[in-house]
């Protein structure tokens, strides 16, 4: 068995000497396309074993086994010859594979994965060294393949510090906690409409796997997920992740979930469970709003995804969604209308407030997990503030959030009681009347008492300011409208 523990370090040390690799994000992207081809090659060997008539979508000369494997006979391509092949044969071929609507998903993913992929390396000798390290992985060995799943997880974790690529990675402790609380069942189908590298899908599968007993269960497990990812790079990582989790037909699609009229969704487009961390702070093209009813057409990405989630959750289905504080306290028209729909058509039973540094170093904006189902209108909502664990000032890359840090919520979940600490609410139940009539749809309850100590990144600070300004403007407009109505009423 190869030395898996040093796998990432070995690749990094080789790539450091290549002039074409500029920074962590490019290094990981470079590793990603090679890993995909290695993992796909292992899968194809399985498929060929099971089906004598299996034909690869990849032309023979471009299959990993035929160009990447070094049999130590001295015939393996290297140097300029290897670079020439990768840049002028491999990439153009894989980017232009003939894919139609009838192409099976497990074949079509090759073309989709390479659509916007790049080879950054400029030294063919170093490229050969990297390929050889990756080819040492023995994915036919169950133990090594399983161990590599953990290595792959560590590669995804590195995304957190690889510039803006961190936006695609939700800490594993968070996705595991949400999947655990949602309690997957065999036969259900879950969706993530901005699935990034597949963290929520992986956590869902991990929970579901505990219930797999029969061949039918295994089949249901393989068909239990649906993902959409807009950006090419995380999509590639996600597909590889799914193949490593034995999903031979990963139903993950490279598309933008917001480019579809939400009113056109039917029951066949709905799911039993939705687990998501929608992108927030981003903005979409103006025409994206045209796909939403005018009262829900927000300029904030997370709000738009919230509408998609509500339209695509089955009756009796359940969801767990991460949203920023701006959604909770926002009183602009679109946010209020989304919250009205959420409370009147769904049962928003729990909101878990999370510490600000959960997503460090990518963003310091405070986030929340909303748990709701489509069983009945909301009658009451519990809020629970998850405080920093003892001994931590904040989470960081070296001290990330762990599953054990959710233990206080887990202990409270099935035996809910209101909690006050130092005069501040830590856990409290609100009726829907309180949230709507008294608080005007302000769901910013049981917040953190020491906000003044929070130091935000400048861009986060600007976004927070813009959200609060929009909120205050909406509040002023509402009060002025009330005053105008009263004055108008007095004149009649």
N, C-alpha and C positions, 0 to 999 in steps of 0.2 A: 504494500500500500504506500502510495507516495506521501510525502510530508505535507499534509493538508494545512497544518497550522501556519507554515511559512509561505503558503501559496500566494497570497496577495502581496506580501513583502517582496517575494522573488520577482513578481511581475513589475512591481513599482521600481525596483532597483534597476531592472533592464531598461524600462521605458524612460527613466530619468536621463539616459544618455542619448535619447532620440530628439533631434532638433524640431521635429514636427509636432511633438506633444507639448501643448502649452497649458499647464495647470491640471488640477485634479479632475475637473469635469471632462476634459478631453481624454484623460487617461482611462477613466471609468467607461466612457463611451467606446473607446478602442477595445477594452477588454470585453465589453458587452456583446459586440457583434460576433467576436470569435467564440465566446462561450455559447452563444445561441447556436452557432453552426455545429459545435462539438456536441451539445446536448441533443440537437435535432438529429445528428448522425446516429447517436445511441438509440434514439426513438425509432429511427428508420430501420435499424437492425432488428428491433423487436417486431415492427410491423411486417417486415419481410419474412421473419420467422413464422408469424401467424398467418400470413397470406401469400401463397406462392405467386399470385398474380399482381402483387403490389408493384407499382411503377412510381418512382420518385418524380416529383415535379422539377427537381434540380438536375440539369444535364450532368452526365457522368463525370466530365472533367472538373466540374465545380463542386462535386460532393466532397465533404471534408476528408473522407478516407482516401480519396484519389489525388489530393494536392497538398493536404496539410500534414498527413502522417509521415513521419520520418522513420523509414525502416532501417536506418543506419548503414545503408549500402552505398551511401554517397550520392544517390540519385535525387534526393529531395531538393526541391527548388529552394534557392536562397539568394541573397543579394539582389542585384538589379533584376534578375530573371523573375524572382518571386514578386518584387514590387510591380513589375510590368504585368504579371498575371493578375494580381489582386486588383490593381487600378483599372486595367484595360479589358480584362475578361470577366473576373469574378463579380465585381460590383455591377457593371453594366448588365450582365446576364441576370443576376438576382433581382435587380431593380425592375427589369422588364419581362419577368416571367409571365406567360400567358395565363391570366386569371379572369374567369367569368363568374357570373352569378351561380353557376352550377359547380364550380370548383369546390371540393370539400374543404372545410375550415382548416383542417390539419395541414393541407397543402398550401392554401392561399396565404397562410400566415408568413410564409417565407418572403413572398413579394412585399407584403405589407410591412414586415419588419425591416426590410432593406430599402424601402422607398426613399427615406431621407438619411440613411446611415452614411458614415464617412470613414475612410481610412486616413488617419492623421500621420501615421508613421512614415518616415522618409528614409530610414536605413533598413534595407532588406535583410541584413545579417541580424540586426536586433529583432526584426519582425519574426525571423525564423526562430530565434531563441524564445520569444514570447509564445509562439505557436507550440513549440515543443513542451513548454511548461504546462500549457493548457491541455495538450494531448496526453500528458501523463495521467490525467484523471481517468480512473477506471469506473465509468458509470454503469457498467454491467455488474459490478460488485455491489450487492445491496447495502452493505455497511458503509462502503466508501461513498456510494451515491447519496445515502442518507446524511453522512457527515458533510458532504459537499453542500447539501441544502443549507446547513448552518453557515458554511463559508460564504455562500451566496448571500445569505442574510447580512453577513458582516460587510459585504461589498455594498449592499443597499444602504446600510447604516452610514457608510462613508459619504454617501450622497449628501447627508445633512451638512457636511462642511465643504461640499464641492460647489461653492457659489450658489447661484439661484436654483441649482438642481435639487436643493433641499426641500423645495416646495412639494416634491412628489412623495416625500417620506413622512408618514405618520408614525411616531414612536410605537414599537411593537407592544409595549405594555398597554397603550391606549386601545389599539385595535383588539388585543386579546381580551381586555376588560369588557369592551363593548360587545364582542362576539359571545362572551360568556353570559352576559346579562340578557342577551337576546334569545338565548337557548334554542339553537338550531334543531330542526327535526328532519329525519330522513324523509325525502319526498318534497321538501320545500325548495324553492329557488330564491336565491338572494341576488341583489344587484348593487353595483357601485357605478354611478354614471360619470365619475371622474376618478378612475381607479389607480392612477399613478403606477407604481411598481407592483401593485396587487396585494398590499398589506392587509386590507380588510378581507379580501378573498381568502388569503392564506390563513388568517385567524379563524374565519368561518369554517374552512375545511378542517382545521385542526380540531375544532370543537365537534364537528360532524363525524369525523373519523372515529371518535370514541364509540359511535353507535352502529358502525358498519359490521354486520354479522353475516350477511348472505351475499350471493352473487347479485341479486336484485338490488341490495343496498349499495353495493359497489357501483352499479350502473347509475343509481340515483345520485350517489356522491359525485360521479363524473359529470352529471348534467345539472348540478345544483347551483351553478354560478353564471353570472352575466356581467360583463364589464365593458365600459367604454373609456377610452383615453384619447384626448385630443393631440397630445404632443408625442412625437415620434420616439424619442429616446426612452422615456419611461414605459411606453408601449412595448418596446423591444425587451426591456428588463422584465416586464410583467409576463409576456409570453414565455420567456425562458423559465421564469418562476413557476408558471403553471405546468410546463412540461416536466420540471423537476418534481412537481407534486403529483405526477402520474395522471394529469389530465391530458389525454391524447387528443381531445378535441376542445381546446380552450376557447370558450365562447367569450372572447375579449376582442373588441373591435376598435379600429383606429378611426375615430370620428369625433365630432363635437356634439355633445348631448343637447346643447342649447339651440341648435339649428333645426328644430322640428316644432311645428305648431302644437302646443300642449293640448289644445282643445281637440286635436285629431286622435289622441291616444284612446284606445279601446281596452276592454278587459284583457285582451290577449297581449297587451303591452305592459301589463301590471305584474308585480312580484309580491311574494309572500313576505319577504324581508328586504329592507334597504339599509345598508351600512355605508356611511359616507363621511368624508371630510371634504366638503366642497371647496374649491379654490376661493379665497376671499382677498379683498384688497385689489383684485384685478378688475379690469373693465373690458367689455366686449364691444364689438363694432355696433354702431347705432341700430343697424337693421336687425340685430338679434332681438331687440325689444319687440319687434313686429310678430314674433312667434308666441307672444304672451298676451293675455287679456290686458287692456289698457290700465286697469286698476292694480295689476300685479307687476307691471313693466318697470322694474327697478333698474338703476344703472349699476348696482352692486352685484357682482357675480354670484356671491353666496345666496342672495335673495332669489335670484333666478333659479338656481339649483333647488332651492327650497320649494319653489312652485312645481318644478319637474317632479320632485320626490312625492309631493302631495297628489299629483295627477297619476303617478305610476305605482302607487301603493295599493295593493288589493284590499278589498273589503275584508276585515278581520286580520289584515296584515299588520306588521309592526316594524318600527324603524328606530335606529339610533344614529344621530347626525351631530357632527361637530360644527358649531357656529361661533363667530366672534362676538364679543360684548356688544358691538355696534348693532347687531340684530336684536339683542335683548332690550336695549334702551332706546333704539331708534323710533322716532315718531313721525317720520316723513310718510306721506300717503301710502306709497307702495309697501313699506315695512308694516305699517298698521294693518293694511288690507291682507297681507300675507298672514299676520298673526291672528286676525279675525277668522280667516279661513281655517287656520290650524286649530284654534280653540273651538270653533263651532262645528267642524266636520270631523275632527280627530280628537283622540283622548291624550292630551299632553300630560302624562302622569308624573314625570320626573325631569328635573334639570340639575345636572351636576356641574358646579362651577369648578374650573380647573385653575391651578396656579399659572402665573404669567410665563414662566420659563419652560413650560412643557415642550415647546417647539424650538427652544434655543438650540443652536445659534441662529436659526433661520428667521424667526420673528419673536418679538417679546409681547405681541398683542395677546391679551387674555382670551381664552376660549372656553366653551361650555359644551357639554354633551346633552342633547335633547332626546329623551326617550318618549316615543308616542306610538299609538296604534290607531287603526281605523275601525274601532268597535262601536264608538258612541261619541257624542260631543264631550268636551272636557267639563268635569264637575269640580275637580280640585287638582292643583299641581303642587308637588313637593319640590322644594329647593334644598340642595345640600352643597355646602362649601367644603371642598377638599383642600385642607391646609397643607403647607409644606411639611414634609416629615421632619422629625427632630434631628438636629445636626446638619440640616441643609439650609443655606440661605437662598439658593436657587439651583435649578437643574442645569446641567451643562453637557457638553460632548463627553467629558470624562466621568461625569456623575449624572447619567440619564435617569429618567423616570423608570421605575421597575414595577412589575405587577404587584409586589408586596405593598407598594405605596397606596394601592387602592383598597387595602384591607379595611380601613375605617368605613368606607362606603359599603363594602360587602357585608360588614357586621351590622350596619344600620339598615340595609336594604329591606330585609324581611321583618324587621321589628322597628318600624319607623316612629321616631319620637322627635318632638321639637327640641332643639339644643340652642342655648345661648352661652356665649363665651365673652367675658369682659364687657357685657352689655350689648354685644353685637349678635345678631341672629346667625347661627351656623347652619341650622336645619329648621325649615318652617314650612307649614302647609298654608296655601292660599286658595280660597274658593275662586271660581271663574268670575263671580260678580266682583270680588275684590280686584282681580287683575284687570278687568275690563272697565267697570264703572268707576271704581275709586282710583285706580292707578293708570287709567288711560292706555292700557296695553303696554305698560312699562314692565318688562319681565326681568329687570335688573335688580333682583332681590337676593338677600344673603350674600352680598358681595364682600370683597376683601376690605377690612377696615383701614389698612395703612397704605392707601393709594399714594399718599404724598411721597413715600419712599421709592416709588416705581420710577425707574429711569428708562425711557423708551428710546429706541433707535430713531434718528431724525425722520426717516420715511414713515415709521409707525406712528410717530408723534403727529406728523402732518395728517395721516389718515384718520387718527383718533380725533384731531381737531375738526377735520371736515365732517366726520360723522356727527360729532356733538353740535357743530354749527347747523347742520341740516336739521338735526333734531330740535334745536332751540327755535330755528326759523319756523318749523312746522307747528311748534307749541304756540309761538307768538301769533301765527296765522289763525290757529284754532281759537285762541282767546279773543282776538280782534273780531273774528266771525261771530262769536257768542255775543260780544258787546254790541256789534252792529245789529244783530238780530233783536237784542233787547231794546236798543234805541229805536230801531225800526218799528218794533211792536208798540212802543210808547206813543208813536206819532199817529197810529191808526185810531 
